Amino acid sequence: MLKIFVTAVILVLVTSIQAQTPRSVEDFQKRGEQRYTQGDYDGALSDFTRAVEMSSRLGVQSELRGNKWTAAEEAEKIRVVDPRTATAYVSRGVARLAKGDADGAVLDFNQALAISPGLIWAYYNRGTAWLAKGDTERALADYDKSLKLDSRFVDGYTGRGNARLDKGDVAGAFADYEQAIRLAPHNARVYDSRGDARRLTGDTEGALTDFERAMRLDPKFANPYYGRGMVRFHRRELEGAIADFTKVLSLDGRLALAYANRGLAFLLQGREAEAERDLSRAVELAPGLRSRVEASAKAAKGQRRYKERSHF
């Protein structure tokens, strides 16, 4: 199973519906969006939770303040009083997914869809959460649902392409990426997704072309720098890889994989102090990476020792 680099998409509040607290809900939602884009996922999660609470009735508000509902209990107790609640749930689910809580994210997307069954971004993001959990079939089903709602939904095609690639359906994946490019020829995310697919299927030159096209379209988008960094890393162009991972982290300082792979590149160069710093930071941000990081670090140290012994 190929592991493609996938991201969820924050759902920006655009409704102008008047509610019991017409400004407060929007204020928390918008501040949460800002915090999310700045990499402050804990702050974003707190703000989106407040938006959920203020746009709905979760038990009795005074009772809520004294109790910590689990996500499952919340789904049973929620009573919506404001259509913006579905948006807040989607946003909170994206923040949870960014923190590595795919299970909690799925519960939030489920709740959003219970409130608003036609919410296309809830299907898309839940598909991304399923893919993060390794459940390709459910991911495909959700991306299919998003495309049934809108056959011109570009992210639905890129998401489904990612899921198809993960399943091993390379032809189907590239057909989806091509359709996304036809619909949105100036969308950096589309080229980045196809670039990642090309990288994983061995077309490194095609991958570099796509990553660099994505960079030109959106210089502040971190993902294509990560993808190019991975191509350079596997070619053992370590200085270039380190430069790309450093660029990624200047744009998104919480991307654990960028820390992990920059750390491995440092390790292969013999820069052990810098490597240890990055590898520790990767595990701090994503504890689930620990076993992979430790195994990769051990392999990198072995490669360096072999290289040193093979020279006279």
C-alpha contacts under 8 A as a table, 3 or more apart, distances in Angstrom:
res1	aa1	res2	aa2	distance
1	M	166	D	5.45
1	M	167	K	6.23
1	M	168	G	6.67
2	L	165	L	6.78
2	L	166	D	4.85
2	L	167	K	7.49
2	L	168	G	7.31
2	L	200	L	7.00
3	K	166	D	6.24
3	K	200	L	7.99
4	I	162	N	6.52
4	I	165	L	7.84
4	I	166	D	6.93
4	I	196	D	6.50
4	I	197	A	6.90
4	I	200	L	7.52
5	F	193	S	7.82
5	F	196	D	6.99
6	V	128	T	6.99
6	V	132	A	7.88
6	V	159	G	8.00
6	V	162	N	7.56
6	V	193	S	7.96
7	T	128	T	6.94
8	A	94	V	5.99
8	A	97	L	7.53
8	A	98	A	7.85
8	A	124	Y	7.97
8	A	125	N	5.44
8	A	128	T	6.14
8	A	129	A	7.77
9	V	94	V	6.77
9	V	121	W	7.85
9	V	125	N	6.70
10	I	33	E	7.32
10	I	90	V	7.54
10	I	91	S	5.55
10	I	94	V	6.10
11	L	87	T	6.57
11	L	90	V	6.62
11	L	91	S	5.67
11	L	121	W	7.13
12	V	30	K	7.66
12	V	33	E	7.17
12	V	87	T	7.78
12	V	91	S	7.93
13	L	26	E	7.37
13	L	29	Q	7.04
13	L	30	K	7.35
13	L	84	R	7.75
13	L	87	T	6.69
15	T	84	R	7.46
17	I	22	P	7.83
17	I	83	P	7.88
18	Q	21	T	7.87
18	Q	22	P	5.36
19	A	22	P	4.82
19	A	55	S	7.71
19	A	82	D	6.19
20	Q	55	S	7.84
21	T	24	S	5.61
21	T	25	V	6.36
21	T	54	M	7.24
21	T	55	S	7.47
22	P	25	V	6.37
22	P	26	E	7.02
23	R	26	E	5.28
23	R	27	D	6.00
24	S	27	D	4.96
24	S	28	F	6.27
24	S	51	A	7.87
24	S	54	M	7.75
25	V	28	F	5.38
25	V	29	Q	6.14
25	V	50	R	7.67
25	V	51	A	4.97
25	V	54	M	6.17
25	V	55	S	6.44
26	E	29	Q	4.97
26	E	30	K	5.92
26	E	51	A	7.49
27	D	30	K	5.26
27	D	31	R	6.03
28	F	31	R	5.18
28	F	32	G	5.93
28	F	47	D	5.10
28	F	48	F	6.48
28	F	50	R	6.65
28	F	51	A	5.67
29	Q	32	G	5.07
29	Q	33	E	6.27
29	Q	47	D	6.43
29	Q	48	F	5.78
29	Q	51	A	5.97
29	Q	88	A	6.81
30	K	33	E	5.01
30	K	34	Q	6.33
31	R	34	Q	5.02
31	R	35	R	6.13
31	R	44	A	7.37
31	R	47	D	6.89
32	G	35	R	5.06
32	G	36	Y	6.02
32	G	43	G	6.84
32	G	44	A	4.11
32	G	45	L	7.06
32	G	46	S	7.69
32	G	47	D	5.03
32	G	48	F	5.91
33	E	36	Y	5.07
33	E	37	T	6.29
33	E	44	A	6.62
33	E	91	S	7.93
34	Q	37	T	5.28
34	Q	38	Q	6.29
34	Q	44	A	7.74
35	R	38	Q	5.05
35	R	39	G	6.32
35	R	40	D	4.98
35	R	41	Y	6.71
35	R	43	G	6.18
35	R	44	A	5.18
36	Y	39	G	5.15
36	Y	40	D	5.41
36	Y	41	Y	5.37
36	Y	43	G	7.66
36	Y	44	A	5.30
36	Y	95	A	6.97
37	T	40	D	7.49
38	Q	252	D	7.61
39	G	252	D	6.55
39	G	253	G	6.85
39	G	254	R	6.23
40	D	43	G	5.41
40	D	44	A	6.20
41	Y	44	A	4.92
41	Y	45	L	5.96
41	Y	95	A	5.76
41	Y	96	R	7.76
41	Y	98	A	7.03
41	Y	99	K	6.75
42	D	45	L	5.08
42	D	46	S	6.29
42	D	95	A	7.87
43	G	46	S	5.13
43	G	47	D	6.29
44	A	47	D	5.15
44	A	48	F	6.10
44	A	92	R	7.57
44	A	95	A	6.59
45	L	48	F	5.25
45	L	49	T	6.09
45	L	92	R	5.66
45	L	95	A	5.78
45	L	96	R	7.01
46	S	49	T	5.17
46	S	50	R	6.36
47	D	50	R	5.08
47	D	51	A	6.29
48	F	51	A	4.89
48	F	52	V	6.23
48	F	88	A	5.63
48	F	89	Y	7.33
48	F	91	S	6.56
48	F	92	R	5.30
49	T	52	V	5.03
49	T	53	E	6.22
49	T	88	A	7.45
49	T	89	Y	7.94
49	T	92	R	6.75
50	R	53	E	5.00
50	R	54	M	6.01
51	A	54	M	5.22
51	A	55	S	6.01
51	A	85	T	7.22
51	A	88	A	5.95
52	V	55	S	5.42
52	V	56	S	6.15
52	V	85	T	5.42
52	V	88	A	5.56
52	V	89	Y	6.58
53	E	56	S	5.42
53	E	57	R	6.45
53	E	58	L	6.46
53	E	61	Q	7.91
54	M	57	R	7.38
55	S	80	V	7.03
55	S	81	V	6.13
55	S	82	D	5.10
55	S	83	P	7.74
55	S	84	R	6.56
55	S	85	T	5.51
56	S	78	I	6.93
56	S	79	R	5.83
56	S	80	V	4.47
56	S	81	V	4.86
56	S	82	D	6.13
56	S	85	T	6.52
57	R	60	V	6.65
57	R	61	Q	6.94
57	R	78	I	6.01
57	R	79	R	5.14
57	R	80	V	6.23
57	R	81	V	6.85
58	L	61	Q	6.64
58	L	64	L	6.90
58	L	74	E	6.97
58	L	77	K	5.69
58	L	78	I	4.57
58	L	79	R	6.20
59	G	63	E	6.86
59	G	64	L	6.60
59	G	77	K	5.80
59	G	78	I	6.77
59	G	79	R	7.90
60	V	63	E	5.08
60	V	64	L	6.08
61	Q	64	L	4.85
61	Q	65	R	6.39
62	S	65	R	5.32
62	S	66	G	6.84
63	E	66	G	5.30
63	E	67	N	6.29
64	L	67	N	5.11
64	L	68	K	6.97
64	L	69	W	7.78
65	R	68	K	7.70
69	W	72	A	7.90
69	W	73	E	5.74
69	W	74	E	5.73
70	T	73	E	5.17
70	T	74	E	6.09
71	A	74	E	5.03
71	A	75	A	6.32
71	A	104	G	6.80
71	A	107	L	6.69
71	A	108	D	7.70
72	A	75	A	5.22
72	A	76	E	6.71
72	A	107	L	7.26
73	E	76	E	5.24
73	E	77	K	6.34
74	E	77	K	5.10
74	E	78	I	5.82
75	A	78	I	5.66
75	A	107	L	7.92
75	A	111	Q	6.37
80	V	83	P	7.31
80	V	85	T	6.79
80	V	115	I	7.62
81	V	85	T	7.98
82	D	85	T	5.88
83	P	86	A	6.35
83	P	87	T	7.88
83	P	115	I	7.96
84	R	87	T	5.27
84	R	88	A	6.41
85	T	88	A	5.04
85	T	89	Y	6.24
85	T	112	A	7.49
85	T	115	I	7.92
86	A	89	Y	5.13
86	A	90	V	6.32
86	A	111	Q	7.37
86	A	112	A	4.35
86	A	113	L	7.30
86	A	115	I	6.03
86	A	116	S	6.41
87	T	90	V	5.16
87	T	91	S	6.22
87	T	112	A	7.05
88	A	91	S	5.11
88	A	92	R	6.08
89	Y	92	R	5.08
89	Y	93	G	6.03
89	Y	108	D	5.30
89	Y	109	F	6.48
89	Y	111	Q	6.90
89	Y	112	A	5.53
90	V	93	G	5.06
90	V	94	V	6.31
90	V	108	D	6.35
90	V	109	F	5.56
90	V	112	A	6.14
90	V	121	W	7.65
90	V	122	A	5.94
90	V	125	N	7.80
91	S	94	V	5.13
91	S	95	A	6.36
92	R	95	A	5.03
92	R	96	R	6.15
92	R	105	A	7.41
92	R	108	D	6.96
93	G	96	R	5.01
93	G	97	L	6.13
93	G	104	G	6.91
93	G	105	A	4.01
93	G	106	V	6.91
93	G	107	L	7.70
93	G	108	D	5.10
93	G	109	F	6.14
94	V	97	L	5.03
94	V	98	A	6.21
94	V	105	A	6.48
94	V	125	N	7.14
95	A	98	A	5.05
95	A	99	K	6.46
95	A	105	A	7.85
96	R	99	K	5.11
96	R	100	G	6.45
96	R	101	D	5.12
96	R	102	A	6.79
96	R	104	G	6.45
96	R	105	A	5.38
97	L	100	G	4.98
97	L	101	D	5.05
97	L	102	A	5.03
97	L	104	G	7.69
97	L	105	A	5.54
97	L	129	A	6.76
98	A	101	D	7.37
99	K	286	A	7.73
100	G	286	A	6.96
101	D	104	G	5.46
101	D	105	A	6.23
102	A	105	A	4.91
102	A	106	V	6.20
102	A	129	A	5.47
102	A	130	W	7.54
102	A	132	A	6.88
102	A	133	K	6.59
103	D	106	V	5.27
103	D	107	L	6.54
103	D	129	A	7.86
104	G	107	L	5.16
104	G	108	D	6.39
105	A	108	D	5.13
105	A	109	F	6.25
105	A	126	R	7.43
105	A	129	A	6.77
106	V	109	F	5.11
106	V	110	N	6.02
106	V	126	R	5.78
106	V	129	A	6.38
106	V	130	W	7.59
107	L	110	N	5.02
107	L	111	Q	6.24
108	D	111	Q	5.08
108	D	112	A	6.24
109	F	112	A	4.97
109	F	113	L	6.23
109	F	122	A	5.46
109	F	123	Y	7.46
109	F	125	N	7.40
109	F	126	R	5.86
110	N	113	L	5.19
110	N	114	A	6.19
110	N	122	A	7.89
110	N	126	R	7.89
111	Q	114	A	4.99
111	Q	115	I	6.37
112	A	115	I	5.22
112	A	116	S	5.98
112	A	117	P	7.65
112	A	119	L	7.68
112	A	122	A	6.64
113	L	116	S	4.79
113	L	117	P	4.46
113	L	118	G	7.14
113	L	119	L	6.47
113	L	122	A	6.53
113	L	123	Y	7.83
114	A	117	P	5.88
116	S	119	L	5.64
118	G	149	L	7.27
119	L	122	A	5.53
119	L	123	Y	6.96
120	I	123	Y	5.34
120	I	124	Y	6.38
120	I	146	S	5.25
120	I	149	L	6.83
121	W	124	Y	4.86
121	W	125	N	5.94
121	W	146	S	7.56
122	A	125	N	5.29
122	A	126	R	5.92
123	Y	126	R	5.14
123	Y	127	G	6.04
123	Y	142	D	5.19
123	Y	143	Y	6.53
123	Y	145	K	6.84
123	Y	146	S	5.79
124	Y	127	G	5.12
124	Y	128	T	6.42
124	Y	142	D	6.38
124	Y	143	Y	5.69
124	Y	146	S	6.25
124	Y	155	D	7.52
124	Y	156	G	6.33
124	Y	159	G	7.26
125	N	128	T	4.91
125	N	129	A	6.22
126	R	129	A	4.90
126	R	130	W	6.16
126	R	139	A	7.29
126	R	142	D	6.88
127	G	130	W	5.08
127	G	131	L	6.18
127	G	138	R	6.82
127	G	139	A	4.01
127	G	140	L	6.83
127	G	141	A	7.60
127	G	142	D	5.07
127	G	143	Y	5.94
127	G	159	G	7.56
128	T	131	L	5.00
128	T	132	A	6.20
128	T	139	A	6.49
128	T	159	G	7.12
129	A	132	A	5.00
129	A	133	K	6.31
129	A	139	A	7.64
130	W	133	K	4.99
130	W	134	G	6.28
130	W	135	D	5.12
130	W	136	T	6.68
130	W	138	R	6.22
130	W	139	A	5.10
131	L	134	G	4.97
131	L	135	D	5.48
131	L	136	T	5.49
131	L	138	R	7.93
131	L	139	A	5.53
131	L	163	A	6.72
132	A	135	D	7.59
135	D	138	R	5.73
135	D	139	A	6.36
136	T	139	A	4.95
136	T	140	L	6.10
136	T	163	A	5.87
136	T	164	R	7.86
136	T	166	D	7.08
136	T	167	K	6.58
137	E	140	L	5.16
137	E	141	A	6.27
138	R	141	A	4.99
138	R	142	D	6.28
139	A	142	D	5.27
139	A	143	Y	6.26
139	A	160	R	7.64
139	A	163	A	6.52
140	L	143	Y	5.17
140	L	144	D	6.01
140	L	160	R	5.89
140	L	163	A	6.08
140	L	164	R	7.41
141	A	144	D	5.08
141	A	145	K	6.25
142	D	145	K	5.00
142	D	146	S	6.32
143	Y	146	S	5.09
143	Y	147	L	6.37
143	Y	156	G	5.41
143	Y	157	Y	7.49
143	Y	159	G	6.45
143	Y	160	R	5.47
144	D	147	L	5.14
144	D	148	K	6.23
144	D	156	G	7.48
144	D	160	R	7.31
145	K	148	K	5.04
145	K	149	L	6.38
146	S	149	L	5.20
146	S	150	D	6.41
146	S	153	F	7.39
146	S	156	G	6.05
147	L	150	D	4.88
147	L	151	S	4.79
147	L	152	R	7.20
147	L	153	F	6.12
147	L	156	G	5.89
147	L	157	Y	7.51
148	K	151	S	5.94
150	D	153	F	5.38
152	R	183	L	6.97
153	F	156	G	5.38
153	F	157	Y	6.89
154	V	157	Y	5.38
154	V	158	T	6.57
154	V	180	A	5.10
154	V	183	L	6.64
154	V	184	A	6.94
155	D	158	T	5.04
155	D	159	G	5.84
155	D	180	A	7.49
155	D	190	V	7.79
156	G	159	G	5.11
156	G	160	R	6.00
157	Y	160	R	5.10
157	Y	161	G	5.93
157	Y	176	D	5.14
157	Y	177	Y	6.47
157	Y	179	Q	7.08
157	Y	180	A	5.75
158	T	161	G	4.91
158	T	162	N	6.19
158	T	176	D	6.32
158	T	177	Y	5.64
158	T	180	A	6.42
158	T	190	V	6.37
158	T	193	S	6.61
159	G	162	N	5.11
159	G	163	A	6.36
160	R	163	A	4.99
160	R	164	R	6.01
160	R	173	A	7.18
160	R	176	D	6.97
161	G	164	R	5.07
161	G	165	L	6.07
161	G	172	G	6.92
161	G	173	A	3.95
161	G	174	F	6.58
161	G	175	A	7.65
161	G	176	D	5.16
161	G	177	Y	6.10
162	N	165	L	5.15
162	N	166	D	6.18
162	N	173	A	6.52
162	N	193	S	7.36
162	N	197	A	7.56
163	A	166	D	4.97
163	A	167	K	6.24
163	A	173	A	7.65
164	R	167	K	5.00
164	R	168	G	6.26
164	R	169	D	5.04
164	R	170	V	6.80
164	R	172	G	6.36
164	R	173	A	5.13
165	L	168	G	4.98
165	L	169	D	5.27
165	L	170	V	5.24
165	L	172	G	7.69
165	L	173	A	5.33
165	L	197	A	7.17
166	D	169	D	7.51
169	D	172	G	5.39
169	D	173	A	6.14
170	V	173	A	5.04
170	V	174	F	6.29
171	A	174	F	5.38
171	A	175	A	6.20
172	G	175	A	5.08
172	G	176	D	6.38
173	A	176	D	5.24
173	A	177	Y	6.41
174	F	177	Y	4.92
174	F	178	E	6.04
174	F	194	R	7.31
175	A	178	E	5.17
175	A	179	Q	6.28
176	D	179	Q	5.11
176	D	180	A	6.22
177	Y	180	A	5.02
177	Y	181	I	6.22
177	Y	190	V	6.89
177	Y	193	S	7.58
177	Y	194	R	6.01
178	E	181	I	5.08
178	E	182	R	6.22
179	Q	182	R	5.06
179	Q	183	L	6.30
180	A	183	L	5.14
180	A	184	A	5.99
180	A	185	P	7.79
180	A	190	V	6.54
181	I	184	A	4.97
181	I	185	P	4.75
181	I	186	H	7.83
181	I	187	N	7.60
181	I	190	V	6.42
181	I	191	Y	7.50
182	R	185	P	5.82
184	A	187	N	5.45
184	A	190	V	7.75
186	H	217	L	6.71
187	N	190	V	5.62
187	N	191	Y	7.00
187	N	214	A	7.57
187	N	217	L	7.15
188	A	191	Y	5.41
188	A	192	D	6.19
188	A	213	R	7.34
188	A	214	A	4.26
188	A	215	M	7.15
188	A	217	L	5.57
188	A	218	D	6.04
188	A	221	F	7.87
189	R	192	D	5.04
189	R	193	S	6.19
189	R	214	A	6.92
190	V	193	S	5.23
190	V	194	R	6.35
190	V	214	A	7.98
191	Y	194	R	5.13
191	Y	195	G	5.88
191	Y	210	D	5.20
191	Y	211	F	6.58
191	Y	213	R	6.91
191	Y	214	A	5.59
192	D	195	G	4.92
192	D	196	D	6.14
192	D	210	D	6.22
192	D	211	F	5.46
192	D	214	A	5.86
192	D	223	N	6.91
192	D	224	P	5.51
192	D	227	G	7.83
193	S	196	D	5.17
193	S	197	A	6.31
194	R	197	A	4.97
194	R	198	R	6.10
194	R	207	A	7.41
194	R	210	D	6.90
195	G	198	R	5.02
195	G	199	R	6.10
195	G	206	G	6.93
195	G	207	A	4.14
195	G	208	L	6.88
195	G	209	T	7.57
195	G	210	D	4.88
195	G	211	F	5.65
195	G	224	P	7.88
195	G	227	G	7.46
196	D	199	R	5.02
196	D	200	L	6.21
196	D	207	A	6.48
196	D	227	G	6.26
197	A	200	L	5.18
197	A	201	T	6.21
197	A	207	A	7.61
198	R	201	T	5.16
198	R	202	G	6.20
198	R	203	D	4.94
198	R	204	T	6.49
198	R	206	G	6.32
198	R	207	A	5.02
199	R	202	G	5.35
199	R	203	D	5.52
199	R	204	T	5.12
199	R	206	G	7.74
199	R	207	A	5.20
199	R	227	G	7.79
199	R	231	V	6.98
200	L	203	D	7.57
203	D	206	G	5.41
203	D	207	A	6.11
204	T	207	A	4.85
204	T	208	L	6.15
204	T	231	V	6.65
205	E	208	L	5.17
205	E	209	T	6.33
206	G	209	T	5.09
206	G	210	D	6.32
207	A	210	D	5.17
207	A	211	F	6.10
207	A	228	R	7.77
208	L	211	F	5.09
208	L	212	E	5.99
208	L	228	R	6.17
208	L	231	V	7.69
209	T	212	E	5.35
209	T	213	R	6.13
210	D	213	R	5.03
210	D	214	A	6.19
211	F	214	A	5.08
211	F	215	M	6.25
211	F	224	P	4.77
211	F	225	Y	7.10
211	F	227	G	6.77
211	F	228	R	6.38
212	E	215	M	4.92
212	E	216	R	6.29
212	E	224	P	7.15
213	R	216	R	5.23
213	R	217	L	6.32
214	A	217	L	5.11
214	A	218	D	6.11
214	A	219	P	7.72
214	A	221	F	7.99
214	A	224	P	6.41
215	M	218	D	5.18
215	M	219	P	4.75
215	M	220	K	7.63
215	M	221	F	6.94
215	M	224	P	6.39
215	M	225	Y	7.44
216	R	219	P	5.78
218	D	221	F	5.56
219	P	222	A	7.96
220	K	251	L	6.57
221	F	224	P	7.00
221	F	225	Y	7.98
221	F	251	L	7.35
222	A	225	Y	5.68
222	A	226	Y	6.63
222	A	247	K	7.55
222	A	248	V	4.93
222	A	249	L	7.84
222	A	251	L	5.80
222	A	252	D	6.60
223	N	226	Y	5.10
223	N	227	G	6.33
223	N	248	V	7.14
224	P	227	G	4.86
224	P	228	R	6.13
225	Y	228	R	5.15
225	Y	229	G	5.95
225	Y	244	D	5.35
225	Y	245	F	6.86
225	Y	247	K	6.87
225	Y	248	V	5.92
226	Y	229	G	4.91
226	Y	230	M	6.23
226	Y	244	D	6.32
226	Y	245	F	5.87
226	Y	248	V	6.08
226	Y	258	A	6.74
227	G	230	M	5.14
227	G	231	V	6.47
228	R	231	V	5.06
228	R	232	R	6.20
228	R	241	A	7.45
228	R	244	D	6.92
229	G	232	R	5.10
229	G	233	F	5.94
229	G	240	G	6.99
229	G	241	A	4.27
229	G	242	I	7.09
229	G	243	A	7.73
229	G	244	D	4.96
229	G	245	F	5.96
230	M	233	F	4.88
230	M	234	H	6.20
230	M	241	A	6.70
230	M	261	N	7.92
231	V	234	H	5.39
231	V	235	R	6.32
231	V	241	A	7.79
232	R	235	R	5.01
232	R	236	R	6.12
232	R	237	E	4.95
232	R	238	L	6.68
232	R	240	G	6.30
232	R	241	A	5.08
233	F	236	R	4.90
233	F	237	E	5.70
233	F	238	L	5.66
233	F	240	G	7.85
233	F	241	A	5.21
233	F	265	A	7.05
234	H	237	E	7.52
237	E	240	G	5.61
237	E	241	A	6.20
238	L	241	A	4.93
238	L	242	I	6.02
238	L	265	A	5.86
238	L	266	F	7.97
238	L	269	Q	7.73
239	E	242	I	5.16
239	E	243	A	6.18
240	G	243	A	5.06
240	G	244	D	6.25
241	A	244	D	5.12
241	A	245	F	6.19
241	A	262	R	7.33
241	A	265	A	7.40
242	I	245	F	5.16
242	I	246	T	5.97
242	I	262	R	5.51
242	I	265	A	6.64
242	I	266	F	7.68
243	A	246	T	5.10
243	A	247	K	6.22
244	D	247	K	5.01
244	D	248	V	6.26
245	F	248	V	4.93
245	F	249	L	6.28
245	F	258	A	5.41
245	F	259	Y	7.34
245	F	261	N	7.61
245	F	262	R	5.95
246	T	249	L	5.15
246	T	250	S	6.27
246	T	258	A	7.85
246	T	262	R	7.63
247	K	250	S	5.08
247	K	251	L	6.52
248	V	251	L	5.26
248	V	252	D	5.96
248	V	253	G	7.51
248	V	255	L	7.91
248	V	258	A	6.91
249	L	252	D	4.81
249	L	253	G	4.38
249	L	254	R	7.17
249	L	255	L	6.81
249	L	258	A	6.90
249	L	259	Y	7.72
250	S	253	G	6.00
252	D	255	L	6.06
254	R	285	L	6.80
255	L	258	A	5.61
255	L	259	Y	6.83
255	L	282	A	7.82
255	L	285	L	7.78
256	A	259	Y	5.19
256	A	260	A	6.16
256	A	281	R	7.29
256	A	282	A	4.40
256	A	283	V	7.25
256	A	285	L	5.78
256	A	286	A	6.17
257	L	260	A	4.90
257	L	261	N	6.07
257	L	282	A	6.61
258	A	261	N	5.34
258	A	262	R	5.96
258	A	282	A	7.87
259	Y	262	R	5.21
259	Y	263	G	5.93
259	Y	278	D	5.04
259	Y	279	L	6.30
259	Y	281	R	6.70
259	Y	282	A	5.27
260	A	263	G	5.10
260	A	264	L	6.35
260	A	278	D	6.16
260	A	279	L	5.08
260	A	281	R	7.90
260	A	282	A	5.30
260	A	293	V	6.76
261	N	264	L	4.97
261	N	265	A	6.20
262	R	265	A	5.00
262	R	266	F	6.16
262	R	275	A	7.40
262	R	278	D	6.90
263	G	266	F	5.06
263	G	267	L	6.12
263	G	274	E	6.86
263	G	275	A	4.07
263	G	276	E	6.77
263	G	277	R	7.47
263	G	278	D	4.86
263	G	279	L	5.34
264	L	267	L	4.87
264	L	268	L	6.23
264	L	275	A	6.38
264	L	279	L	7.63
264	L	296	S	7.45
264	L	297	A	6.28
264	L	300	A	6.69
265	A	268	L	5.16
265	A	269	Q	6.43
265	A	275	A	7.63
266	F	269	Q	5.08
266	F	270	G	6.34
266	F	271	R	5.08
266	F	272	E	6.72
266	F	274	E	6.47
266	F	275	A	5.08
267	L	270	G	5.00
267	L	271	R	5.47
267	L	272	E	5.46
267	L	274	E	7.94
267	L	275	A	5.31
267	L	297	A	7.50
267	L	300	A	6.68
267	L	301	K	6.88
268	L	271	R	7.54
268	L	300	A	5.95
268	L	301	K	6.88
268	L	303	Q	7.56
268	L	304	R	5.82
269	Q	304	R	7.87
270	G	304	R	7.64
271	R	274	E	5.75
271	R	275	A	6.17
272	E	275	A	4.86
272	E	276	E	5.99
273	A	276	E	5.24
273	A	277	R	6.33
274	E	277	R	5.16
274	E	278	D	6.35
275	A	278	D	5.27
275	A	279	L	6.04
276	E	279	L	5.19
276	E	280	S	5.93
277	R	280	S	5.35
277	R	281	R	6.23
278	D	281	R	5.05
278	D	282	A	6.17
279	L	282	A	5.08
279	L	283	V	6.43
279	L	293	V	6.97
280	S	283	V	5.28
280	S	284	E	6.13
281	R	284	E	4.92
281	R	285	L	6.20
282	A	285	L	5.29
282	A	286	A	6.06
282	A	287	P	7.82
282	A	289	L	7.52
283	V	286	A	4.97
283	V	287	P	4.74
283	V	288	G	7.29
283	V	289	L	5.90
283	V	290	R	5.48
283	V	293	V	7.62
284	E	287	P	5.81
286	A	289	L	5.73
286	A	290	R	7.73
287	P	290	R	5.62
288	G	291	S	7.40
289	L	292	R	5.39
289	L	293	V	5.94
290	R	293	V	5.15
290	R	294	E	6.08
291	S	294	E	5.19
291	S	295	A	6.14
292	R	295	A	5.19
292	R	296	S	6.03
293	V	296	S	5.18
293	V	297	A	5.98
294	E	297	A	5.15
294	E	298	K	6.19
295	A	298	K	5.18
295	A	299	A	6.28
296	S	299	A	5.04
296	S	300	A	6.08
297	A	300	A	5.02
297	A	301	K	6.17
298	K	301	K	5.24
298	K	302	G	6.28
299	A	302	G	5.03
299	A	303	Q	6.23
300	A	303	Q	5.07
300	A	304	R	6.26
301	K	304	R	5.15
301	K	305	R	6.23
302	G	305	R	5.18
302	G	306	Y	6.19
303	Q	306	Y	5.14
303	Q	307	K	6.20
304	R	307	K	5.08
304	R	308	E	6.20
305	R	308	E	5.07
305	R	309	R	6.20
306	Y	309	R	5.15
306	Y	310	S	6.10
307	K	310	S	5.16
307	K	311	H	6.83
308	E	311	H	5.82
309	R	312	F	7.54
